[in-house]
Amino acid sequence: MIKIKTLTGVLVMTGAAFLSQGAMAADISNPDAALDLSSGADYVGHLITGNHAGDTFTDKYTFSLTGASTITGDLLSYTGNAKNGLDITNLALYGSSGLLMTGNQVSTGATDVWQLSSAVLGAGNYYLAVSGSAVSKSAGSYSLGVTVTPVPEPETYGMLLGGLGLVGLAARRRKQSGNA
């Protein structure tokens, strides 16, 4: 009798262990993707279907900068109501040294909106990470628009000021020769 109770207990514990594995949140992240910022902007997104409430994701979008630039990212996830779709929990910028900055959450609920505007970034490799979780079994999606703006090198400003000085000098000489 004791052996049957022990065997039953072992079977119940084994079944509970298997069921708890199924109840754990799954990672529903996209594979890492590359942003093509050669034209100055790129748009990416993630449609999530067949998920379960509590499933999580962190999608990474890599890009390279060839010179000093700033980037701006706008993230939007529309779910219809706060009980369906996705909950975006973070938008962050990473470089080779790790986390550089996190975005600002503008709104949450039926529509999650995040924005990120970087300081001047040097040439190098970077990535944006979008993190969140599924709120329900309903499908959800987000879209991320990223723009890059080159920042002129200091030498460019020097040439601009030198050119303005020469134009001013030429105008002054022309005015003086017209008065003589």
KAPE-V971089 format. One line per field, one symbol per residue. psi: psi as a letter, one per 30 degrees, with the letter a starting at -180 (. if undefined). A space follows every 10 residues. Layout:
BEGIN
psi=???
END
This chain:
BEGIN
psi=eeeeeeeeee eeeeeeeeee efflkljhkl lklkkjgfgf llklakkjlg lkkfklljkk jllkkflkll lkkkkkjkfe lfflbljkfk jlkkafgake lllkjellbe kkkkkkjlak klkakllkkk kalkfaflll llkkkkkkjk kkleeeeeee eeeeeeeeee eeeeeefff.
END
